[in-house]
């Protein structure tokens, strides 16, 4: 528990500072992503220092890959992708694959489940590619939290894991709609899946729909 003299803020104030919903802040607290304590009246109070640290972590450098064809999408139509993978070699492979796609992709990466939740809540990706065996918070817990967060309920999630189907089931299985792919995934398959998501995004944009909540201004 933080000392009473520490500067603290409410969940609403934390949500405003972080640009996410109050529910997402509550989930981050419950998951241990954000430090917090409760007043005698049962109200959550979050150390301002913890919020500022999260802002520093989530605003790390992202990468935008734009094709050389001159046919790049406007920024609000670029496919936003989050890769949660602790193997730096695989991270580089995903970057190479994504950089070769013929459309604009805004790529964010995280190395563990906590970082994945932070990036997902703030960047609102259209697609998340995640491993399951992650340090700290594993992919199973992260995915359950993602599906409870208003910012990522409509996000497409692909799991790429070395675990077999039986091993995944032994650990509680994956939520409906989350597709599991055996690691190492064929690069052509990753490219096809992302291309399909970009096509859906373009079709939704053309019809006035949306694939995920807009980015914060």
C-alpha positions in Angstrom: 0.0 0.0 0.0 1.2 3.5 -0.7 1.8 5.9 2.1 -1.1 8.4 2.6 1.2 11.3 1.7 1.9 9.9 -1.8 0.1 11.8 -4.6 -2.8 9.6 -5.8 -5.7 9.9 -8.3 -9.0 8.2 -8.9 -9.7 5.6 -11.6 -11.6 8.3 -13.6 -8.6 10.7 -13.4 -6.3 7.9 -14.4 -8.5 7.0 -17.3 -8.5 10.6 -18.5 -4.7 10.9 -18.3 -4.2 7.6 -20.1 -6.9 8.1 -22.7 -8.7 4.8 -22.0 -12.0 3.8 -20.4 -12.5 3.5 -16.7 -13.2 -0.2 -17.1 -9.8 -0.7 -18.7 -8.1 1.1 -15.8 -10.0 -1.2 -13.4 -8.8 -4.2 -15.4 -5.2 -3.0 -15.3 -5.5 -2.6 -11.5 -7.0 -6.1 -11.1 -4.3 -7.5 -13.3 -1.5 -5.8 -11.4 -0.5 -3.6 -14.4 -1.3 -0.5 -12.4 -0.6 -0.1 -8.6 -3.6 0.9 -6.5 -5.1 0.7 -3.1 -8.5 1.2 -1.6 -9.8 3.9 0.7 -11.8 2.8 3.8 -14.9 3.7 1.7 -13.8 1.2 -1.0 -12.7 3.7 -3.6 -9.6 2.8 -5.7 -6.7 5.3 -5.5 -3.9 5.0 -8.0 -0.4 6.5 -7.4 0.2 9.3 -9.9 3.8 7.9 -10.3 2.4 4.6 -11.5 0.3 6.3 -14.2 3.2 8.5 -15.4 5.4 5.3 -15.6 2.7 3.7 -17.8 2.6 6.7 -20.0 6.3 6.5 -20.5 6.1 2.7 -21.3 3.2 2.9 -23.7 4.5 5.9 -25.6 7.7 4.0 -26.6 8.6 4.2 -30.3 6.3 2.4 -32.7 7.0 1.7 -36.4 5.0 2.7 -39.4 5.6 0.7 -42.5 4.5 2.4 -45.7 4.8 0.7 -49.1 6.8 2.3 -51.9 4.0 2.1 -54.3 2.5 5.5 -53.4 -0.8 3.7 -52.5 -0.4 4.1 -48.8 -3.6 4.4 -46.8 -4.4 7.6 -44.8 -3.2 7.3 -41.2 -6.6 6.6 -39.8 -7.0 3.7 -42.2 -3.6 2.1 -41.7 -3.8 -1.4 -40.2 -2.7 -1.2 -36.6 -0.9 -4.4 -35.5 0.4 -5.3 -32.0 2.9 -8.2 -31.7 3.3 -9.6 -28.2 6.4 -11.9 -28.3 9.4 -12.1 -25.9 11.7 -13.7 -28.5 13.7 -10.8 -30.1 14.5 -13.0 -33.1 10.9 -13.7 -33.8 10.1 -10.0 -33.3 12.5 -9.1 -36.0 11.0 -11.7 -38.3 7.5 -10.3 -37.8 8.9 -6.8 -38.5 10.5 -8.0 -41.8 7.2 -9.7 -42.8 5.1 -6.7 -42.0 7.5 -4.3 -43.7 7.1 -6.3 -47.0 3.3 -5.9 -47.1 1.9 -3.7 -49.8 -0.1 -1.4 -47.5 0.5 0.8 -44.5 0.9 -0.9 -41.2 1.4 0.8 -37.8 3.3 -1.8 -35.7 3.7 -1.9 -32.0 5.5 -4.6 -30.0 5.5 -5.8 -26.4 7.6 -8.5 -24.7 5.1 -9.6 -22.0 1.5 -9.7 -21.1 1.6 -6.5 -19.0 3.2 -4.6 -21.9 0.7 -6.1 -24.3 -2.2 -4.8 -22.2 -0.7 -1.3 -22.0 -0.1 -1.0 -25.7 -3.4 -2.6 -26.6 -5.4 -0.2 -24.4 -3.7 2.9 -25.8 -3.0 2.0 -29.4 -6.3 0.1 -30.1 -4.9 -2.3 -32.6 -7.0 -4.0 -35.3 -4.9 -7.1 -35.0 -2.9 -8.7 -32.1 -0.4 -11.5 -32.7 0.5 -13.0 -29.4 2.5 -15.9 -27.9 1.1 -17.7 -24.9 4.3 -18.5 -22.9 5.2 -15.0 -21.9 7.2 -13.7 -18.9 5.2 -12.2 -16.1 1.6 -12.3 -17.2 1.2 -15.1 -19.7 -0.8 -14.9 -22.9 -3.8 -16.7 -21.5 -4.4 -14.0 -18.8 -3.6 -11.2 -21.2 -6.1 -12.4 -23.8 -8.9 -12.8 -21.2 -8.2 -9.2 -20.1 -8.1 -7.9 -23.7 -11.6 -9.3 -24.4 -12.9 -7.5 -21.3 -11.4 -4.1 -22.4 -13.8 -1.9 -24.4 -10.9 -0.8 -26.5 -10.0 -4.3 -27.8 -13.3 -6.3 -27.7 -13.5 -6.1 -31.5 -9.8 -6.7 -32.1 -8.8 -9.8 -34.0 -6.4 -12.0 -32.0 -4.1 -14.6 -33.4 -2.1 -16.8 -31.1 1.1 -18.2 -32.5 2.5 -20.7 -29.9 4.6 -23.8 -29.7 2.0 -25.3 -27.4 0.0 -28.1 -28.9 -3.9 -28.0 -28.9 -3.9 -30.5 -26.0 -1.5 -28.4 -24.0 -3.6 -25.2 -24.6 -6.7 -27.1 -23.4 -4.9 -28.3 -20.3 -4.2 -24.6 -19.5 -7.9 -23.6 -19.8 -8.1 -23.2 -23.6 -8.6 -20.0 -25.6 -11.8 -17.8 -25.8 -14.1 -18.4 -28.8 -12.9 -16.5 -31.8 -9.2 -16.6 -30.9 -7.4 -18.6 -33.6 -4.3 -20.6 -32.6 -1.5 -21.3 -35.1 1.4 -23.6 -34.4 4.8 -21.9 -34.0 6.8 -21.3 -36.2 4.0 -20.0 -38.3 4.5 -20.0 -42.1 5.4 -16.4 -43.1 3.1 -16.6 -46.1 0.2 -17.4 -43.7 1.0 -14.4 -41.5 1.0 -12.2 -44.6 -2.3 -13.6 -45.8 -4.0 -13.1 -42.4 -2.9 -9.5 -42.2 -3.8 -8.9 -45.8 -7.3 -10.2 -45.1 -7.6 -7.9 -42.1 -6.5 -4.9 -44.2 -9.1 -5.8 -46.8 -11.8 -5.9 -44.1 -10.6 -2.5 -42.8 -10.8 -1.0 -46.2 -14.2 -2.4 -46.9 -15.5 -1.1 -43.5 -14.0 2.3 -44.2 -15.6 2.5 -47.6 -19.0 1.6 -46.2 -18.6 4.1 -43.2 -18.0 1.3 -40.7 -15.2 0.9 -38.3 -13.0 -2.1 -37.2 -12.0 -0.7 -33.8 -12.5 2.5 -31.7 -10.6 5.5 -33.1 -7.2 6.5 -31.8 -7.1 9.2 -29.1 -6.6 12.7 -30.6 
